[in-house]
């Protein structure tokens, strides 16, 4: 179950990166303060629940701000 959640988060991050063109290191630094975050998740690291929440909030706020600017 934890692996399924990690894979879903990774899929969502990859889609976000594709959609925005944001580099993985910029995403990690902006979302959780770790430029290596995406690489770690790609490598199999499963973030803590509060980190999942921070990442989801970051993606949602970035998408919201893009929508508001359009």
N, CA, C and O atoms as a Tripos MOL2 file, in Angstrom:
@<TRIPOS>MOLECULE
protein
  280   279    70     0     0
PROTEIN
NO_CHARGES

@<TRIPOS>ATOM
      1 N           0.8230   -1.2030    0.0000 N.3       1 UNK1
      2 CA          0.0000    0.0000    0.0000 C.3       1 UNK1
      3 C           0.8620    1.2600    0.0000 C.2       1 UNK1
      4 O           0.5610    2.2200   -0.7090 O.2       1 UNK1
      5 N           1.9220    1.2580    0.7860 N.am      2 UNK2
      6 CA          2.8150    2.4220    0.8190 C.3       2 UNK2
      7 C           3.4600    2.6060   -0.5520 C.2       2 UNK2
      8 O           3.5910    3.7310   -1.0360 O.2       2 UNK2
      9 N           3.8600    1.5020   -1.1750 N.am      3 UNK3
     10 CA          4.4820    1.5890   -2.4960 C.3       3 UNK3
     11 C           3.4930    2.1380   -3.5240 C.2       3 UNK3
     12 O           3.8750    2.9360   -4.3810 O.2       3 UNK3
     13 N           2.2380    1.7240   -3.4490 N.am      4 UNK4
     14 CA          1.2200    2.2500   -4.3620 C.3       4 UNK4
     15 C           1.0690    3.7580   -4.1990 C.2       4 UNK4
     16 O           0.9350    4.4860   -5.1820 O.2       4 UNK4
     17 N           1.0920    4.2170   -2.9550 N.am      5 UNK5
     18 CA          0.9610    5.6480   -2.6740 C.3       5 UNK5
     19 C           2.1750    6.4000   -3.2070 C.2       5 UNK5
     20 O           2.0320    7.4790   -3.7820 O.2       5 UNK5
     21 N           3.3680    5.8380   -3.0220 N.am      6 UNK6
     22 CA          4.5860    6.4660   -3.5280 C.3       6 UNK6
     23 C           4.5470    6.5520   -5.0500 C.2       6 UNK6
     24 O           4.8960    7.5790   -5.6300 O.2       6 UNK6
     25 N           4.1210    5.4720   -5.6890 N.am      7 UNK7
     26 CA          4.0620    5.4660   -7.1500 C.3       7 UNK7
     27 C           3.0320    6.4570   -7.6810 C.2       7 UNK7
     28 O           3.2550    7.0820   -8.7180 O.2       7 UNK7
     29 N           1.9160    6.6060   -6.9890 N.am      8 UNK8
     30 CA          0.8970    7.5820   -7.3810 C.3       8 UNK8
     31 C           1.4590    8.9990   -7.2470 C.2       8 UNK8
     32 O           1.2850    9.8270   -8.1410 O.2       8 UNK8
     33 N           2.1310    9.2690   -6.1300 N.am      9 UNK9
     34 CA          2.7370   10.5850   -5.9430 C.3       9 UNK9
     35 C           3.7680   10.8380   -7.0310 C.2       9 UNK9
     36 O           3.7910   11.9200   -7.6200 O.2       9 UNK9
     37 N           4.6180    9.8610   -7.3070 N.am     10 UNK10
     38 CA          5.6400   10.0220   -8.3380 C.3      10 UNK10
     39 C           4.9970   10.2820   -9.6980 C.2      10 UNK10
     40 O           5.4650   11.1360  -10.4520 O.2      10 UNK10
     41 N           3.9480    9.5650  -10.0090 N.am     11 UNK11
     42 CA          3.2280    9.7850  -11.2660 C.3      11 UNK11
     43 C           2.6830   11.2130  -11.3420 C.2      11 UNK11
     44 O           2.7710   11.8630  -12.3830 O.2      11 UNK11
     45 N           2.1280   11.6850  -10.2470 N.am     12 UNK12
     46 CA          1.5960   13.0490  -10.1980 C.3      12 UNK12
     47 C           2.7120   14.0890  -10.3320 C.2      12 UNK12
     48 O           2.5390   15.1060  -11.0040 O.2      12 UNK12
     49 N           3.8440   13.8350   -9.7000 N.am     13 UNK13
     50 CA          4.9930   14.7500   -9.8060 C.3      13 UNK13
     51 C           5.4900   14.7840  -11.2460 C.2      13 UNK13
     52 O           5.7340   15.8590  -11.7950 O.2      13 UNK13
     53 N           5.6410   13.6080  -11.8590 N.am     14 UNK14
     54 CA          6.1280   13.5480  -13.2420 C.3      14 UNK14
     55 C           5.1800   14.2960  -14.1740 C.2      14 UNK14
     56 O           5.6310   15.0220  -15.0600 O.2      14 UNK14
     57 N           3.8730   14.1270  -13.9840 N.am     15 UNK15
     58 CA          2.8930   14.8380  -14.8050 C.3      15 UNK15
     59 C           3.0160   16.3490  -14.5860 C.2      15 UNK15
     60 O           2.9430   17.1250  -15.5390 O.2      15 UNK15
     61 N           3.2020   16.7600  -13.3370 N.am     16 UNK16
     62 CA          3.3670   18.1790  -13.0130 C.3      16 UNK16
     63 C           4.6100   18.7320  -13.7060 C.2      16 UNK16
     64 O           4.5670   19.8100  -14.2990 O.2      16 UNK16
     65 N           5.7190   17.9930  -13.6290 N.am     17 UNK17
     66 CA          6.9580   18.4460  -14.2610 C.3      17 UNK17
     67 C           6.7840   18.5670  -15.7700 C.2      17 UNK17
     68 O           7.2490   19.5340  -16.3720 O.2      17 UNK17
     69 N           6.1250   17.6020  -16.3770 N.am     18 UNK18
     70 CA          5.8660   17.6610  -17.8180 C.3      18 UNK18
     71 C           4.9890   18.8560  -18.1750 C.2      18 UNK18
     72 O           5.2530   19.5720  -19.1410 O.2      18 UNK18
     73 N           3.9540   19.0550  -17.3890 N.am     19 UNK19
     74 CA          2.9820   20.1210  -17.6460 C.3      19 UNK19
     75 C           3.6060   21.5150  -17.4810 C.2      19 UNK19
     76 O           3.3170   22.4280  -18.2550 O.2      19 UNK19
     77 N           4.4420   21.6600  -16.4880 N.am     20 UNK20
     78 CA          4.9810   22.9890  -16.1720 C.3      20 UNK20
     79 C           6.3480   23.2570  -16.7740 C.2      20 UNK20
     80 O           6.7460   24.4130  -16.9230 O.2      20 UNK20
     81 N           7.0760   22.1940  -17.1240 N.am     21 UNK21
     82 CA          8.4440   22.3670  -17.5950 C.3      21 UNK21
     83 C           9.4310   22.6650  -16.4820 C.2      21 UNK21
     84 O          10.5810   23.0190  -16.7430 O.2      21 UNK21
     85 N           8.9860   22.5230  -15.2410 N.am     22 UNK22
     86 CA          9.8400   22.8020  -14.0980 C.3      22 UNK22
     87 C          10.8910   21.6860  -13.9550 C.2      22 UNK22
     88 O          10.5460   20.5060  -14.0270 O.2      22 UNK22
     89 N          12.1470   22.0410  -13.7560 N.am     23 UNK23
     90 CA         13.1630   21.0140  -13.5230 C.3      23 UNK23
     91 C          12.9250   20.3010  -12.1890 C.2      23 UNK23
     92 O          12.4420   20.9110  -11.2350 O.2      23 UNK23
     93 N          13.2590   19.0230  -12.1230 N.am     24 UNK24
     94 CA         13.0650   18.2630  -10.8810 C.3      24 UNK24
     95 C          13.7570   18.8820   -9.6670 C.2      24 UNK24
     96 O          13.2150   18.8540   -8.5620 O.2      24 UNK24
     97 N          14.9450   19.4360   -9.8670 N.am     25 UNK25
     98 CA         15.6550   20.0280   -8.7250 C.3      25 UNK25
     99 C          14.9460   21.2780   -8.2070 C.2      25 UNK25
    100 O          14.8930   21.5110   -6.9990 O.2      25 UNK25
    101 N          14.4070   22.0710   -9.1140 N.am     26 UNK26
    102 CA         13.6510   23.2580   -8.7130 C.3      26 UNK26
    103 C          12.3820   22.8470   -7.9700 C.2      26 UNK26
    104 O          12.0230   23.4420   -6.9540 O.2      26 UNK26
    105 N          11.7100   21.8220   -8.4900 N.am     27 UNK27
    106 CA         10.5090   21.3170   -7.8330 C.3      27 UNK27
    107 C          10.8240   20.8900   -6.4060 C.2      27 UNK27
    108 O          10.1520   21.3150   -5.4660 O.2      27 UNK27
    109 N          11.8430   20.0510   -6.2390 N.am     28 UNK28
    110 CA         12.1880   19.5540   -4.9070 C.3      28 UNK28
    111 C          12.5440   20.6680   -3.9390 C.2      28 UNK28
    112 O          12.1050   20.6760   -2.7890 O.2      28 UNK28
    113 N          13.3490   21.6090   -4.4220 N.am     29 UNK29
    114 CA         13.7500   22.7190   -3.5540 C.3      29 UNK29
    115 C          12.5580   23.5840   -3.1740 C.2      29 UNK29
    116 O          12.4290   24.0030   -2.0230 O.2      29 UNK29
    117 N          11.6800   23.8540   -4.1480 N.am     30 UNK30
    118 CA         10.5190   24.7090   -3.8850 C.3      30 UNK30
    119 C           9.4640   24.0190   -3.0310 C.2      30 UNK30
    120 O           8.8660   24.6410   -2.1530 O.2      30 UNK30
    121 N           9.2380   22.7420   -3.2880 N.am     31 UNK31
    122 CA          8.1650   22.0150   -2.6000 C.3      31 UNK31
    123 C           8.5410   21.5950   -1.1920 C.2      31 UNK31
    124 O           7.7370   21.7200   -0.2680 O.2      31 UNK31
    125 N           9.7660   21.0930   -1.0210 N.am     32 UNK32
    126 CA         10.1280   20.5360    0.2870 C.3      32 UNK32
    127 C          11.5120   20.9510    0.7710 C.2      32 UNK32
    128 O          11.9780   20.4640    1.8010 O.2      32 UNK32
    129 N          12.1760   21.8500    0.0340 N.am     33 UNK33
    130 CA         13.4820   22.3210    0.4730 C.3      33 UNK33
    131 C          14.6200   21.3570    0.1940 C.2      33 UNK33
    132 O          15.6940   21.4840    0.7820 O.2      33 UNK33
    133 N          14.3980   20.3740   -0.7120 N.am     34 UNK34
    134 CA         15.4190   19.3850   -1.0300 C.3      34 UNK34
    135 C          15.5120   19.2360   -2.5430 C.2      34 UNK34
    136 O          14.6330   18.6300   -3.1560 O.2      34 UNK34
    137 N          16.5690   19.7820   -3.1610 N.am     35 UNK35
    138 CA         16.6730   19.6910   -4.6100 C.3      35 UNK35
    139 C          16.7950   18.2610   -5.1250 C.2      35 UNK35
    140 O          16.5760   18.0180   -6.3120 O.2      35 UNK35
    141 N          17.1340   17.3270   -4.2740 N.am     36 UNK36
    142 CA         17.2700   15.9260   -4.6680 C.3      36 UNK36
    143 C          16.0110   15.1020   -4.4060 C.2      36 UNK36
    144 O          16.0190   13.8870   -4.6010 O.2      36 UNK36
    145 N          14.9420   15.7410   -3.9720 N.am     37 UNK37
    146 CA         13.7240   15.0370   -3.5790 C.3      37 UNK37
    147 C          13.1660   14.1420   -4.6930 C.2      37 UNK37
    148 O          12.8830   12.9680   -4.4570 O.2      37 UNK37
    149 N          13.0070   14.6890   -5.9060 N.am     38 UNK38
    150 CA         12.4170   13.9120   -6.9980 C.3      38 UNK38
    151 C          13.2980   12.7100   -7.3150 C.2      38 UNK38
    152 O          12.7910   11.6090   -7.5250 O.2      38 UNK38
    153 N          14.5850   12.9080   -7.3490 N.am     39 UNK39
    154 CA         15.5050   11.7950   -7.5960 C.3      39 UNK39
    155 C          15.3950   10.7170   -6.5380 C.2      39 UNK39
    156 O          15.4700    9.5280   -6.8500 O.2      39 UNK39
    157 N          15.2190   11.1200   -5.2920 N.am     40 UNK40
    158 CA         15.0720   10.1530   -4.2040 C.3      40 UNK40
    159 C          13.7830    9.3540   -4.3490 C.2      40 UNK40
    160 O          13.7780    8.1390   -4.1530 O.2      40 UNK40
    161 N          12.6870   10.0360   -4.6950 N.am     41 UNK41
    162 CA         11.4050    9.3440   -4.8820 C.3      41 UNK41
    163 C          11.4990    8.4220   -6.0960 C.2      41 UNK41
    164 O          11.0090    7.2930   -6.0600 O.2      41 UNK41
    165 N          12.1220    8.8990   -7.1590 N.am     42 UNK42
    166 CA         12.3380    8.0440   -8.3350 C.3      42 UNK42
    167 C          13.1460    6.8020   -7.9650 C.2      42 UNK42
    168 O          12.9310    5.7240   -8.5200 O.2      42 UNK42
    169 N          14.0620    6.9590   -7.0370 N.am     43 UNK43
    170 CA         14.9230    5.8600   -6.6010 C.3      43 UNK43
    171 C          14.2870    4.9220   -5.5880 C.2      43 UNK43
    172 O          14.9080    3.9320   -5.2000 O.2      43 UNK43
    173 N          13.0700    5.2050   -5.1500 N.am     44 UNK44
    174 CA         12.3750    4.2960   -4.2510 C.3      44 UNK44
    175 C          12.0820    4.8230   -2.8610 C.2      44 UNK44
    176 O          11.4200    4.1450   -2.0750 O.2      44 UNK44
    177 N          12.5630    6.0320   -2.5340 N.am     45 UNK45
    178 CA         12.2790    6.5860   -1.2160 C.3      45 UNK45
    179 C          10.7910    6.8980   -1.0890 C.2      45 UNK45
    180 O          10.1880    7.4630   -2.0010 O.2      45 UNK45
    181 N          10.2150    6.5330    0.0280 N.am     46 UNK46
    182 CA          8.8170    6.8490    0.2950 C.3      46 UNK46
    183 C           8.7690    7.9670    1.3370 C.2      46 UNK46
    184 O           9.1680    7.7670    2.4840 O.2      46 UNK46
    185 N           8.2780    9.1460    0.9350 N.am     47 UNK47
    186 CA          8.2360   10.2800    1.8640 C.3      47 UNK47
    187 C           7.2660   10.0490    3.0170 C.2      47 UNK47
    188 O           6.3480    9.2340    2.9270 O.2      47 UNK47
    189 N           7.4890   10.7780    4.0880 N.am     48 UNK48
    190 CA          6.5420   10.7540    5.2070 C.3      48 UNK48
    191 C           5.2420   11.4270    4.7900 C.2      48 UNK48
    192 O           5.2010   12.1810    3.8180 O.2      48 UNK48
    193 N           4.1850   11.1430    5.5360 N.am     49 UNK49
    194 CA          2.8650   11.6660    5.1800 C.3      49 UNK49
    195 C           2.8290   13.1880    5.1170 C.2      49 UNK49
    196 O           2.1970   13.7550    4.2260 O.2      49 UNK49
    197 N           3.4950   13.8500    6.0450 N.am     50 UNK50
    198 CA          3.4710   15.3140    6.0130 C.3      50 UNK50
    199 C           4.1920   15.8470    4.7750 C.2      50 UNK50
    200 O           3.8540   16.9210    4.2760 O.2      50 UNK50
    201 N           5.1760   15.1090    4.2800 N.am     51 UNK51
    202 CA          5.8650   15.5130    3.0520 C.3      51 UNK51
    203 C           4.9590   15.3170    1.8490 C.2      51 UNK51
    204 O           4.9380   16.1560    0.9470 O.2      51 UNK51
    205 N           4.2010   14.2090    1.8220 N.am     52 UNK52
    206 CA          3.2010   14.0080    0.7710 C.3      52 UNK52
    207 C           2.2820   15.2300    0.7130 C.2      52 UNK52
    208 O           2.0210   15.7810   -0.3560 O.2      52 UNK52
    209 N           1.8030   15.6330    1.8760 N.am     53 UNK53
    210 CA          0.8750   16.7670    1.9520 C.3      53 UNK53
    211 C           1.5120   18.0540    1.4290 C.2      53 UNK53
    212 O           0.8780   18.8070    0.6910 O.2      53 UNK53
    213 N           2.7660   18.3040    1.8120 N.am     54 UNK54
    214 CA          3.4630   19.5130    1.3480 C.3      54 UNK54
    215 C           3.6010   19.5190   -0.1730 C.2      54 UNK54
    216 O           3.4040   20.5460   -0.8230 O.2      54 UNK54
    217 N           3.9420   18.3530   -0.7300 N.am     55 UNK55
    218 CA          4.1110   18.2460   -2.1820 C.3      55 UNK55
    219 C           2.7850   18.4940   -2.8850 C.2      55 UNK55
    220 O           2.7280   19.2350   -3.8660 O.2      55 UNK55
    221 N           1.7250   17.8780   -2.3890 N.am     56 UNK56
    222 CA          0.4000   18.0530   -3.0050 C.3      56 UNK56
    223 C          -0.0480   19.5180   -2.9230 C.2      56 UNK56
    224 O          -0.5880   20.0600   -3.8880 O.2      56 UNK56
    225 N           0.1780   20.1560   -1.7660 N.am     57 UNK57
    226 CA         -0.1950   21.5660   -1.6300 C.3      57 UNK57
    227 C           0.6080   22.4370   -2.5920 C.2      57 UNK57
    228 O           0.0630   23.3560   -3.2050 O.2      57 UNK57
    229 N           1.8900   22.1500   -2.7220 N.am     58 UNK58
    230 CA          2.7240   22.9190   -3.6470 C.3      58 UNK58
    231 C           2.1960   22.8040   -5.0680 C.2      58 UNK58
    232 O           2.0390   23.8120   -5.7570 O.2      58 UNK58
    233 N           1.9210   21.5800   -5.5120 N.am     59 UNK59
    234 CA          1.4260   21.3850   -6.8800 C.3      59 UNK59
    235 C           0.0780   22.0720   -7.0760 C.2      59 UNK59
    236 O          -0.1550   22.6970   -8.1110 O.2      59 UNK59
    237 N          -0.8000   21.9590   -6.1010 N.am     60 UNK60
    238 CA         -2.1200   22.5870   -6.2100 C.3      60 UNK60
    239 C          -1.9980   24.1080   -6.2590 C.2      60 UNK60
    240 O          -2.6730   24.7520   -7.0610 O.2      60 UNK60
    241 N          -1.1590   24.6830   -5.4260 N.am     61 UNK61
    242 CA         -1.0250   26.1410   -5.4200 C.3      61 UNK61
    243 C          -0.3670   26.6350   -6.7010 C.2      61 UNK61
    244 O          -0.7200   27.7010   -7.2070 O.2      61 UNK61
    245 N           0.5780   25.8770   -7.2270 N.am     62 UNK62
    246 CA          1.2320   26.2730   -8.4700 C.3      62 UNK62
    247 C           0.2450   26.1940   -9.6230 C.2      62 UNK62
    248 O           0.2140   27.0820  -10.4750 O.2      62 UNK62
    249 N          -0.5700   25.1290   -9.6600 N.am     63 UNK63
    250 CA         -1.5900   24.9960  -10.7110 C.3      63 UNK63
    251 C          -2.6320   26.0920  -10.5880 C.2      63 UNK63
    252 O          -3.0730   26.6470  -11.5940 O.2      63 UNK63
    253 N          -3.0330   26.4100   -9.3530 N.am     64 UNK64
    254 CA         -4.0200   27.4810   -9.1330 C.3      64 UNK64
    255 C          -3.4870   28.8240   -9.6100 C.2      64 UNK64
    256 O          -4.2150   29.5940  -10.2370 O.2      64 UNK64
    257 N          -2.2360   29.1060   -9.3220 N.am     65 UNK65
    258 CA         -1.6750   30.3940   -9.7200 C.3      65 UNK65
    259 C          -1.5240   30.4680  -11.2300 C.2      65 UNK65
    260 O          -1.6680   31.5460  -11.8060 O.2      65 UNK65
    261 N          -1.2380   29.3560  -11.8830 N.am     66 UNK66
    262 CA         -1.1560   29.3350  -13.3460 C.3      66 UNK66
    263 C          -2.5270   29.6050  -13.9510 C.2      66 UNK66
    264 O          -2.6610   30.3560  -14.9170 O.2      66 UNK66
    265 N          -3.5510   28.9740  -13.3580 N.am     67 UNK67
    266 CA         -4.9150   29.1630  -13.8620 C.3      67 UNK67
    267 C          -5.3850   30.5920  -13.6920 C.2      67 UNK67
    268 O          -6.0810   31.1270  -14.5550 O.2      67 UNK67
    269 N          -5.0110   31.2100  -12.5920 N.am     68 UNK68
    270 CA         -5.4440   32.5790  -12.3190 C.3      68 UNK68
    271 C          -4.7720   33.5620  -13.2700 C.2      68 UNK68
    272 O          -5.3360   34.6050  -13.6000 O.2      68 UNK68
    273 N          -3.5680   33.2190  -13.7060 N.am     69 UNK69
    274 CA         -2.8320   34.1240  -14.5910 C.3      69 UNK69
    275 C          -3.2980   34.0250  -16.0380 C.2      69 UNK69
    276 O          -3.0470   34.9300  -16.8340 O.2      69 UNK69
    277 N          -3.9670   32.9460  -16.3790 N.am     70 UNK70
    278 CA         -4.3650   32.7380  -17.7710 C.3      70 UNK70
    279 C          -5.6020   33.5450  -18.1290 C.2      70 UNK70
    280 O          -6.0710   33.4850  -19.2660 O.2      70 UNK70
@<TRIPOS>BOND
     1     1     2 1
     2     2     3 1
     3     3     4 2
     4     3     5 am
     5     5     6 1
     6     6     7 1
     7     7     8 2
     8     7     9 am
     9     9    10 1
    10    10    11 1
    11    11    12 2
    12    11    13 am
    13    13    14 1
    14    14    15 1
    15    15    16 2
    16    15    17 am
    17    17    18 1
    18    18    19 1
    19    19    20 2
    20    19    21 am
    21    21    22 1
    22    22    23 1
    23    23    24 2
    24    23    25 am
    25    25    26 1
    26    26    27 1
    27    27    28 2
    28    27    29 am
    29    29    30 1
    30    30    31 1
    31    31    32 2
    32    31    33 am
    33    33    34 1
    34    34    35 1
    35    35    36 2
    36    35    37 am
    37    37    38 1
    38    38    39 1
    39    39    40 2
    40    39    41 am
    41    41    42 1
    42    42    43 1
    43    43    44 2
    44    43    45 am
    45    45    46 1
    46    46    47 1
    47    47    48 2
    48    47    49 am
    49    49    50 1
    50    50    51 1
    51    51    52 2
    52    51    53 am
    53    53    54 1
    54    54    55 1
    55    55    56 2
    56    55    57 am
    57    57    58 1
    58    58    59 1
    59    59    60 2
    60    59    61 am
    61    61    62 1
    62    62    63 1
    63    63    64 2
    64    63    65 am
    65    65    66 1
    66    66    67 1
    67    67    68 2
    68    67    69 am
    69    69    70 1
    70    70    71 1
    71    71    72 2
    72    71    73 am
    73    73    74 1
    74    74    75 1
    75    75    76 2
    76    75    77 am
    77    77    78 1
    78    78    79 1
    79    79    80 2
    80    79    81 am
    81    81    82 1
    82    82    83 1
    83    83    84 2
    84    83    85 am
    85    85    86 1
    86    86    87 1
    87    87    88 2
    88    87    89 am
    89    89    90 1
    90    90    91 1
    91    91    92 2
    92    91    93 am
    93    93    94 1
    94    94    95 1
    95    95    96 2
    96    95    97 am
    97    97    98 1
    98    98    99 1
    99    99   100 2
   100    99   101 am
   101   101   102 1
   102   102   103 1
   103   103   104 2
   104   103   105 am
   105   105   106 1
   106   106   107 1
   107   107   108 2
   108   107   109 am
   109   109   110 1
   110   110   111 1
   111   111   112 2
   112   111   113 am
   113   113   114 1
   114   114   115 1
   115   115   116 2
   116   115   117 am
   117   117   118 1
   118   118   119 1
   119   119   120 2
   120   119   121 am
   121   121   122 1
   122   122   123 1
   123   123   124 2
   124   123   125 am
   125   125   126 1
   126   126   127 1
   127   127   128 2
   128   127   129 am
   129   129   130 1
   130   130   131 1
   131   131   132 2
   132   131   133 am
   133   133   134 1
   134   134   135 1
   135   135   136 2
   136   135   137 am
   137   137   138 1
   138   138   139 1
   139   139   140 2
   140   139   141 am
   141   141   142 1
   142   142   143 1
   143   143   144 2
   144   143   145 am
   145   145   146 1
   146   146   147 1
   147   147   148 2
   148   147   149 am
   149   149   150 1
   150   150   151 1
   151   151   152 2
   152   151   153 am
   153   153   154 1
   154   154   155 1
   155   155   156 2
   156   155   157 am
   157   157   158 1
   158   158   159 1
   159   159   160 2
   160   159   161 am
   161   161   162 1
   162   162   163 1
   163   163   164 2
   164   163   165 am
   165   165   166 1
   166   166   167 1
   167   167   168 2
   168   167   169 am
   169   169   170 1
   170   170   171 1
   171   171   172 2
   172   171   173 am
   173   173   174 1
   174   174   175 1
   175   175   176 2
   176   175   177 am
   177   177   178 1
   178   178   179 1
   179   179   180 2
   180   179   181 am
   181   181   182 1
   182   182   183 1
   183   183   184 2
   184   183   185 am
   185   185   186 1
   186   186   187 1
   187   187   188 2
   188   187   189 am
   189   189   190 1
   190   190   191 1
   191   191   192 2
   192   191   193 am
   193   193   194 1
   194   194   195 1
   195   195   196 2
   196   195   197 am
   197   197   198 1
   198   198   199 1
   199   199   200 2
   200   199   201 am
   201   201   202 1
   202   202   203 1
   203   203   204 2
   204   203   205 am
   205   205   206 1
   206   206   207 1
   207   207   208 2
   208   207   209 am
   209   209   210 1
   210   210   211 1
   211   211   212 2
   212   211   213 am
   213   213   214 1
   214   214   215 1
   215   215   216 2
   216   215   217 am
   217   217   218 1
   218   218   219 1
   219   219   220 2
   220   219   221 am
   221   221   222 1
   222   222   223 1
   223   223   224 2
   224   223   225 am
   225   225   226 1
   226   226   227 1
   227   227   228 2
   228   227   229 am
   229   229   230 1
   230   230   231 1
   231   231   232 2
   232   231   233 am
   233   233   234 1
   234   234   235 1
   235   235   236 2
   236   235   237 am
   237   237   238 1
   238   238   239 1
   239   239   240 2
   240   239   241 am
   241   241   242 1
   242   242   243 1
   243   243   244 2
   244   243   245 am
   245   245   246 1
   246   246   247 1
   247   247   248 2
   248   247   249 am
   249   249   250 1
   250   250   251 1
   251   251   252 2
   252   251   253 am
   253   253   254 1
   254   254   255 1
   255   255   256 2
   256   255   257 am
   257   257   258 1
   258   258   259 1
   259   259   260 2
   260   259   261 am
   261   261   262 1
   262   262   263 1
   263   263   264 2
   264   263   265 am
   265   265   266 1
   266   266   267 1
   267   267   268 2
   268   267   269 am
   269   269   270 1
   270   270   271 1
   271   271   272 2
   272   271   273 am
   273   273   274 1
   274   274   275 1
   275   275   276 2
   276   275   277 am
   277   277   278 1
   278   278   279 1
   279   279   280 2
@<TRIPOS>SUBSTRUCTURE
     1 UNK1         2 RESIDUE 1 A UNK
     2 UNK2         6 RESIDUE 1 A UNK
     3 UNK3        10 RESIDUE 1 A UNK
     4 UNK4        14 RESIDUE 1 A UNK
     5 UNK5        18 RESIDUE 1 A UNK
     6 UNK6        22 RESIDUE 1 A UNK
     7 UNK7        26 RESIDUE 1 A UNK
     8 UNK8        30 RESIDUE 1 A UNK
     9 UNK9        34 RESIDUE 1 A UNK
    10 UNK10       38 RESIDUE 1 A UNK
    11 UNK11       42 RESIDUE 1 A UNK
    12 UNK12       46 RESIDUE 1 A UNK
    13 UNK13       50 RESIDUE 1 A UNK
    14 UNK14       54 RESIDUE 1 A UNK
    15 UNK15       58 RESIDUE 1 A UNK
    16 UNK16       62 RESIDUE 1 A UNK
    17 UNK17       66 RESIDUE 1 A UNK
    18 UNK18       70 RESIDUE 1 A UNK
    19 UNK19       74 RESIDUE 1 A UNK
    20 UNK20       78 RESIDUE 1 A UNK
    21 UNK21       82 RESIDUE 1 A UNK
    22 UNK22       86 RESIDUE 1 A UNK
    23 UNK23       90 RESIDUE 1 A UNK
    24 UNK24       94 RESIDUE 1 A UNK
    25 UNK25       98 RESIDUE 1 A UNK
    26 UNK26      102 RESIDUE 1 A UNK
    27 UNK27      106 RESIDUE 1 A UNK
    28 UNK28      110 RESIDUE 1 A UNK
    29 UNK29      114 RESIDUE 1 A UNK
    30 UNK30      118 RESIDUE 1 A UNK
    31 UNK31      122 RESIDUE 1 A UNK
    32 UNK32      126 RESIDUE 1 A UNK
    33 UNK33      130 RESIDUE 1 A UNK
    34 UNK34      134 RESIDUE 1 A UNK
    35 UNK35      138 RESIDUE 1 A UNK
    36 UNK36      142 RESIDUE 1 A UNK
    37 UNK37      146 RESIDUE 1 A UNK
    38 UNK38      150 RESIDUE 1 A UNK
    39 UNK39      154 RESIDUE 1 A UNK
    40 UNK40      158 RESIDUE 1 A UNK
    41 UNK41      162 RESIDUE 1 A UNK
    42 UNK42      166 RESIDUE 1 A UNK
    43 UNK43      170 RESIDUE 1 A UNK
    44 UNK44      174 RESIDUE 1 A UNK
    45 UNK45      178 RESIDUE 1 A UNK
    46 UNK46      182 RESIDUE 1 A UNK
    47 UNK47      186 RESIDUE 1 A UNK
    48 UNK48      190 RESIDUE 1 A UNK
    49 UNK49      194 RESIDUE 1 A UNK
    50 UNK50      198 RESIDUE 1 A UNK
    51 UNK51      202 RESIDUE 1 A UNK
    52 UNK52      206 RESIDUE 1 A UNK
    53 UNK53      210 RESIDUE 1 A UNK
    54 UNK54      214 RESIDUE 1 A UNK
    55 UNK55      218 RESIDUE 1 A UNK
    56 UNK56      222 RESIDUE 1 A UNK
    57 UNK57      226 RESIDUE 1 A UNK
    58 UNK58      230 RESIDUE 1 A UNK
    59 UNK59      234 RESIDUE 1 A UNK
    60 UNK60      238 RESIDUE 1 A UNK
    61 UNK61      242 RESIDUE 1 A UNK
    62 UNK62      246 RESIDUE 1 A UNK
    63 UNK63      250 RESIDUE 1 A UNK
    64 UNK64      254 RESIDUE 1 A UNK
    65 UNK65      258 RESIDUE 1 A UNK
    66 UNK66      262 RESIDUE 1 A UNK
    67 UNK67      266 RESIDUE 1 A UNK
    68 UNK68      270 RESIDUE 1 A UNK
    69 UNK69      274 RESIDUE 1 A UNK
    70 UNK70      278 RESIDUE 1 A UNK
